[in-house]
Amino acid sequence: MCLNGLQKVVKEICANRMCYLFLLPAVIYTLLFGYFTLPYMVIAFERYDFTKGIGSPWVGFKNFEFFFKSSEVWVVTRNTIVLNGLFIVCGTVVAIALALLFNEVKKKLFLKTAQSFMLFPHFISWVIVSYILYALLSTNGLLNHWIAAFGGNPVRWYSEPNAWYVILVALYIVKNAGYTSIIYLASITSIDEGLYEAAVIDGANRWQQMKHITLPLLMPTVSILALMSIGRIFFADFGMMYALIKDNGLLLPVADVIDTYVFRMMRVTGEPSLAMAVGLFQSAVGFFMVYGSNALAKKKYPDGALF
C-alpha cells in the first residue's frame, strides 16, 4: 500500500513537474522560516545570551511580564487592532469596488492601462512613499501651498495625530487595493456566464446582476482573504508604520503599534528574548482569531472557510 502510494506521488510530480518547480521556492521559504525556526521559540522563555544561544538561563514568563506590565501595552495593542481593522474593512470594500468596476470595462486597452496604474503603487517601497508623503504634508509641502492659495492657514500635519488615521488608511488603500482587486477580479471572471445570460432573459439590468449574482458568488473569496488578514490582526506592517511615523512622539499615541514598540524596546534593551515573547503572543492570538473567525465563516459561507 505504501509503495503504491509513493508511486502515485512520484507519477503526479513527474506529470506536473513544471507546476511543482514553480511551487518549490514557496515550499522552501515556508520550511525555512515557518517550521525550521519553531525550536527557537524557546528564546521567549530565556534570558538570551549571544554566547550561549539556545540553552541560555531560563526565566519562564518574565519576558511576557515585561511587555504586559508596560505602561504602553494597551495603547499599542489598541492602535494595532484599530488600524488593522480599518485596513481590512476599508481595503476590502475598495478592492471589491475596483474589481466590480474593472469587470464592467469592455475596452481591453483601457482596462489593462487602468489595472497597471492601480497595481503600480503596490511595488513602491514604504520608504519612497514616506518621502512622497513628506513632500505633500510638510510645513512647506504641496498640500499647504494649496491651502494657502485658497486663503487658509498652513497645517502642521506631522503634529496633528487625529488626522493620521485617515492618512494611514488612505495610503494603505492606494498601495494595496489595486493588487487585491486583481484577486477579486479573477474570482469574478470564473463565474459561469450562463447565470448572467439567464438573468438578462429575466430582465435583470447590470446593477441587479451585480447585486444578485456577482456579489453573492464573490463572498467566499472575500471571506477567505478576510480570514487570512484577521490572522495577522495583531501584526502591524512594520515597514509602513516605521517609515511613515519613525520616532515622532506627537504621532505615537495613535500610530504606535506592537511591532514598532517592540523594535524600540529591543533597540534600547538589546534583549531579543523580549521581541520573541511578543512575537509568540501575537502568533498565539492570531491562531485563535483565525480559528474562531473561521468557525463563524463556516456557518454562513461554507465555501469561504479556510478549513
N, C-alpha and C positions, 0 to 999 in steps of 0.2 A: 504493500500500500504506500509506504513512504517513498519507495523507488519510483512508483508510478506518478506520485505527486511531484517529485523532483523533476522527472522527465517532462511533465506538463509545464512546470515553471520554466525550465530551460527552453522548451519549444516556444513558449509565449515570448520570452525575452528575445530569442533569435528572430521570431516573426516580426516583432516590433522594436528591433534594436535601435533604430534612429530615435524613436519616441523616448525610450529609456535612456538613451545617450543625452538627450536634452534634459531629462529629469535628473541626471546624475549630479550636476553641481548643487541643485537644491537639496538632494539627499545628503551629500557630503556636508554642506553647510549646517543642515539640521542636526546631523550626528555630532559634528564638532562642537557647536555652540548650544545645542539643545539637550544632548544626552551625555556626551563625554565630560561636560563641565558639572554635571549633577553632584559628583562627590565633593566638589569644592564648596558646596553649600554649608558644610560643617564649619567653615570660617565664621559664619554668623554667630556661632556659639563659642568662639575662641577669642582670645586677645592676640590677634595675629602678629607673629614675629617673622620678619622677612628672612631672617637667617635660619629659622626652623621650618617655615612653610606649614603645611597641614600637620597637625600634631602640636601646635602652639598651646599655651596654657588655656585650660577650659574655664570659661566664665559663665556658662549657662545662658540665661536670658538677660544678662546685664546690658548687652548691646541693644536689645529691644527696649529695655527700660530707658536707656539714654534718649532714644527717639521719642517714646511716648510721654516721657516726663518733660520734654522740651516745651517751652512757652509758645513755640511757633507751630507745634504739630497740628493743632486744629485749624489754624489759618491756612497752612499749605495743603492740608487734606481737603478743606472746603474749596479752595481755589482749583485744585486738581479735578475734583468731581464736577464742579460747576462749569469750568472751561471745557472739559471733555464732553460733558452733557450737551453744552451748546454746540460744540463741534459736530457731534454725532447727529443731533436733530437738524440743525441748520444746514450742515453739509449734505445730509441725506435728501432733504427737501429740495435744495438747489440742484443736486445731481440728478434727481428724478425729473425735475422740471426741464433741465437741459436735454436729457435723454428723450423725453416726450417731444420737445421742440425739434431736435435733430431727426426724429423719426418722421416728422411731418414735412421735412425738407425733401423736395423731389429733384432739385438741381444738384447733380453729383459734384460738380466743381465747387459750388458754394458750400456744400456740406463738408467736403474734405478740407477746404480752407478754414471754415469755422471750427472744425474739430482740431485742426492743427494749432490755431490761435488759443483755443481753450486748453489744450494739452501742454503747450509750451511752458507755462508757469510752474508746472509740476517738476520740471527738470532744473529749475533755478534754485541754487542753494539758499538757505535762510540767511547766510552772511550777506549775499548780494541783495536779498530782499531788505535786510536791515539798513543797508546804505541807501537804497531807493526810498525807503520809508523815512529815513532821516532827512533826505533831500526834500521830501514833501512836508514833514511835520516840524522841522527845526524852527527856531525863532525867526530866522530869515529864509525859511523854506517857501516852496511854491504855494502851498495852501494859504499861508499867512499873507503872501503877496496878493492873492485873490481876495482874501477877506478885507485887506486894507483898501483894495481897489473899489470895493463896494461900500466903503465908509466904516468898516468895522475895526475893532481893536485886535491886534495880533494875540494869538492864544499860545501859551506855553504848554504844548501838548505833552511833553515829557515830564510835566509837573501836575498833570490832571489825571489821577488814577481812575476816576469814574468813566472816562472816555475809552479806556483800554479794553474793556470787554467787547465793545463794538469793533474796535480796531483789530483786535486779535481774531475775532470770529470772521470779520471781513477778509483778512489776509489768508486765513485757513481756507475759506471758500474759494477765493481766487486761485490759490495754489493747488487745491486738491479736487475741487468739484468737477472740473473738466475730465480729469483722469478717471474718477469714479463713474461719471456719466457714461463712459465707454462700456463699462461692465453692464450697466443697466440697458444700454442700447443693444448690446449683444443679446441680452435676455429677451428684449422686445422683438428683435428680428427673428428669434426662434419660435415665436408664437405662430400657430397654424393660420395661414391666410384664409382658410375656409371659414373660420369663425367671423372674420371681418366681412367676407362675401355674404354670409348668411345674415349678418346684421344689416348690411346695405339693402338686401332684399326686403327685410322687415322695416325699412325706412329709417334706420338709425343714422344720425349725422356723425361727423368726426368727433365731436365732443362726447356724444353718447357712447361711441365705440371705445374712446379712451377711458371713460368712466367705468363702463361695464365689462370691458374685455381686457384692455391693456393693463390698467392698474391692478385689478384682482390677480391676474396671472403674473404680474411683476412682484407681488408681495412676498412670495417665498425667497426670491433673490434678495430683496430688501431685508428680510428677516435674517438671513444667513450673514450678510455683511454687517448688520447691526449687532448681531451676537458676537462676531469677531471683534468689533470695536468695543463692546461692553467688557470683553475680557481684558482689555487694556485701559479701562477707565481710570485705574489708579496709576497708570504710567503716563506721564506727560511727554510731549515732544520736546526733549531737552534741547535739541538743536534750534528749534523755533524759539522757545522761551528765552534761552540764554543769549541767542544772537540779537533778539529784539529788545530785551529788557536789560541784560547784563546784570550789573550790581546797583541799578538805580533804586536807591532806598525809598524814593517817593512812590514808586510803582509796585514795590514788593507786596504791600497789603492786598492787592488784587491780582497780581501776576506771579507771585512766588509760589511755585508748585513743588511737589515732593522731590522731583529729580533735581531741580536747581538748588533746593535747600540741602539735599544730601551732598551735592557737589561742593557747595561752600563749606559744609561741615567737614567733609573729608579733606578739603584744601587747608582748613585751619588745624584740624586734629591729626591729619595724616594716618587715620585709622581705617583701613579697608574693611575691617570687620563690621563697622557701623553701617557702611554702604551695603554690604552683603545682607545684613539683618533687615534693612529697609527693603531691599530688593526682594528678599524672601517673603516679607509681609505683603508686598504688592502682588507678587505672584500668587500667593495663597488666596488673597481676597479676589483676584481676577478669576481664579479657578471656580470659586464658589459663585461668583457673579455669573459666569458663563453657564455653570450647571443649573442655577436657579432660573435664569432667563431662558435657557434652552427648554426647561420643563414647561414654562409658561407658553413659549412659542409653539411647542409641540401640540398643545391643546388647541390653539387657534389655527396655526398653519403647519400641519404635519410635514409637508414637503419643505418647509423653511427651517426645520430643526437641523442642528449640526450632527446629532446622534440620537 
